[in-house]
Amino acid sequence: MKKSVFKQTIEKFTNIFNEVKKILQQDVIYGTRLGKIKLKELKLEQKKLEKLIEIGRKTYFLYKKGLIDNQELKQLCNQLSILESQAKVYHTTAEEYKKKIKL
């Protein structure tokens, strides 16, 4: 009797172990697939961002030429121009500090 109870218990644990093993294997497979899909998604999002930046640069170039009529775009480009000039001041200051640091 004891052997059959022991044998049954071992069989139950073996079955549970096999089920857990299957679940973990599926998690690895689906986890890998999810990771690959997420990488593709991120690459596409990066490409979208690059296109938006390109659109922005071309729009800003047209703004500088005075070819933009849309008031909202003009306002955004004007704000960008202000930020650009402010950044230039900090860039110049940083370059001056770099020159002073080098002996």
C-alpha positions as CSV (number, residue, x, y, z in Angstrom):
1,M,0.0,0.0,0.0
2,K,2.7,2.4,0.9
3,K,4.5,1.9,-2.4
4,S,1.4,2.6,-4.4
5,V,0.7,5.8,-2.4
6,F,4.3,6.8,-2.8
7,K,4.2,5.9,-6.5
8,Q,0.9,7.9,-7.0
9,T,2.4,10.9,-5.2
10,I,5.5,10.8,-7.4
11,E,3.3,10.5,-10.5
12,K,1.3,13.5,-9.4
13,F,4.4,15.6,-8.8
14,T,5.8,14.4,-12.2
15,N,2.6,15.5,-13.9
16,I,2.6,18.8,-12.1
17,F,6.3,19.3,-13.0
18,N,5.6,18.5,-16.7
19,E,2.7,21.0,-16.8
20,V,4.8,23.7,-15.2
21,K,7.6,22.8,-17.7
22,K,5.2,23.2,-20.6
23,I,3.9,26.6,-19.3
24,L,7.4,27.9,-18.8
25,Q,8.4,26.8,-22.3
26,Q,5.4,28.6,-23.8
27,D,6.3,31.7,-21.8
28,V,9.8,31.6,-23.2
29,I,8.4,31.2,-26.8
30,Y,5.8,33.9,-26.4
31,G,8.2,36.1,-24.5
32,T,10.7,35.9,-27.3
33,R,8.0,36.6,-29.9
34,L,6.7,39.5,-27.8
35,G,10.3,40.8,-27.6
36,K,10.8,40.6,-31.3
37,I,7.4,42.3,-32.0
38,K,8.3,45.1,-29.5
39,L,11.7,45.7,-31.2
40,K,9.9,46.0,-34.6
41,E,7.4,48.3,-33.1
42,L,10.1,50.5,-31.6
43,K,12.0,50.6,-34.9
44,L,8.9,51.8,-36.7
45,E,8.2,54.4,-34.0
46,Q,11.8,55.6,-34.4
47,K,11.3,55.8,-38.2
48,K,8.1,57.8,-37.6
49,L,10.0,60.2,-35.3
50,E,12.7,60.6,-37.9
51,K,10.1,61.5,-40.5
52,L,8.4,64.0,-38.2
53,I,11.8,65.6,-37.5
54,E,12.4,65.8,-41.3
55,I,9.0,67.4,-41.8
56,G,9.7,69.8,-39.0
57,R,13.1,70.8,-40.5
58,K,11.6,71.3,-44.0
59,T,8.8,73.4,-42.5
60,Y,11.2,75.5,-40.5
61,F,13.3,76.0,-43.7
62,L,10.2,77.3,-45.5
63,Y,9.5,79.5,-42.5
64,K,12.9,81.0,-42.7
65,K,12.2,81.8,-46.4
66,G,8.9,83.4,-45.5
67,L,6.8,80.8,-47.3
68,I,4.6,79.7,-44.4
69,D,1.2,81.2,-44.3
70,N,-0.4,79.2,-41.5
71,Q,-0.4,81.2,-38.3
72,E,0.0,78.2,-36.0
73,L,3.0,77.0,-37.9
74,K,4.5,80.5,-37.9
75,Q,4.0,80.7,-34.1
76,L,5.6,77.3,-33.6
77,C,8.5,78.2,-35.9
78,N,9.0,81.5,-34.1
79,Q,9.1,79.7,-30.7
80,L,11.7,77.3,-32.2
81,S,13.7,80.3,-33.5
82,I,13.7,81.8,-30.0
83,L,14.8,78.5,-28.4
84,E,17.5,78.2,-31.1
85,S,19.0,81.6,-30.3
86,Q,18.9,80.9,-26.5
87,A,20.7,77.6,-27.1
88,K,23.3,79.3,-29.2
89,V,24.1,81.6,-26.3
90,Y,24.7,78.6,-24.0
91,H,26.6,76.8,-26.6
92,T,28.9,79.8,-27.1
93,T,29.4,80.1,-23.3
94,A,30.2,76.4,-23.0
95,E,32.8,76.7,-25.8
96,E,34.4,79.6,-24.0
97,Y,34.6,77.6,-20.8
98,K,36.2,74.7,-22.8
99,K,38.9,77.0,-24.1
100,K,39.6,78.3,-20.6
101,I,39.9,74.8,-19.1
102,K,42.4,73.7,-21.7
103,L,45.8,75.0,-20.6
